[in-house]
Amino acid sequence: QVQLVESGGGLVQPGGSLRLSCAASGRLFSINAMGWYRQAPGKQRELVATSTSGDSTNYADSVKGRFTISRDNAKNTVYLQMNSLKPEDTAVYYCNADILVRPGFRRSYWGQGTQVAVSS
């Protein structure tokens, strides 16, 4: 079975940094895209950053210049380097992957979520 395992969340002071990791495990054919979403209490889930199989990236305006998404395709892993963190970055961060499990079968998977708290 395909699973996404996240790590790297925690508590950090404003201006600090965190690095999130998400690894896709199990048998799969290929990964079309991986990305990060976040959801703060009382708010809708929002896209943070995505990376396609061709390594093109896009970011939410609120994180541009501060966050960097990267991928290690050999390990089926995506990272989110978060610098200059702000209190408004506080949220549960979810990894997402668009996966071709086998030829003819494609679906989206979600990680379990990891809490990021930015507070002094």
Buried (B, 14 or more C-beta within 10 A) or exposed (E): EBEBBBEBBEEBEEEBEBBBBBBBEEEBEBBEBBBBBBBBEEEEEEBBBBBBBEEEBEBBEEBEEBBBBBBEEEEBBBBBBBBEBEEEBBBBBBBBBBBBBEEEEEEEBBBEBBEBBBEE
